[in-house]
């Protein structure tokens, strides 16, 4: 299945180095108190593959089909202090993912946070953005500060590629276009490949406006024109923010709205017939002190019996219904086996 993979040593090799082996289970950094140095990970290198995808009728590398998300091996950021292990729960236990068993990382892949640049693994927030993040994280019991994803708002890019407990993708290709359908929130993106100019900057969308091209076998997409009228539309975020962890030490990426200057450059690299590696360079000079990059194995071809399902967002979400409607449904919840 993966015999065509050329191992890029810093990223994929089976690697045990001083200070690295412990870091891979999230407990490698010495507990020197708040402000301790992050765990050390090897420098990021893009994976290289000799795999050549079949071609569509118009000559595109054919990556079409149904995919499911490969779970992130770590959070978004490298933690400033060692993070305690989480107990199993409904989101990672036997109830997860319906009938679909989630795929694993490719053999030998390093289990590192997806923030790979800057090398320290921290999101390079401006002081103003960090202050805003602290405010958001400290007020998660107020609806106006809630994560837009749990409010059923479109999570934007690159957040739509961050693995969630139930999430799949479908890639369609037609002459001159790639279309990505997201099971989450029934979102989709149409990516033209004809070199057309960006839209007027006054036209803005939650998922941005995409313009793509093929760099060999790699799909490169520039995404601009994001709406910035909702502070709940965060740049990134995975699972949930760990209660009690200060905003400076979060590993989830939560609490970071973008500005009108936000832009993302994505790279979709087919590793073999069943695996796509994802990279996104994130740039917003009003929010970040420098551009930064996330990278991880994102898509695995879905099993033959996989069927995308209706995405129900509010049903049974007692906390959000209480915040938004002042209706408490906890006493009428039906136990579902």
Secondary structure, 3 states (H helix, E strand, C coil): CCCCEECCHHHHCCCCCCCCCCHHHCCCCCCCCCCCCCCCCCCCCCCEECCCCCECCCCCECCCEEEEECCCCCCCCCCCCCCCCCCCCHHHCCCCCCCCCCCCCCCCCCCCCCEEECCCCCCCECHHHHHHHHHHHCCCCCHHHCCCCCCCCCCCCCHHHCCCCCCEEEEEEECCEEEEEECHHHEEEEEECCCCCCCCCCCCECCCEEEEEEECCEEEEEEECECCCCCCCECCCCCCCCCCCCHHHCCCCCCCECCCCCEEEEEEEEEECCEEEEEEEEECCCCECCCEEEEEEEEEECCCCCCCCCCCCCCCCHHHHHHHHCCCCHHHCCCCC
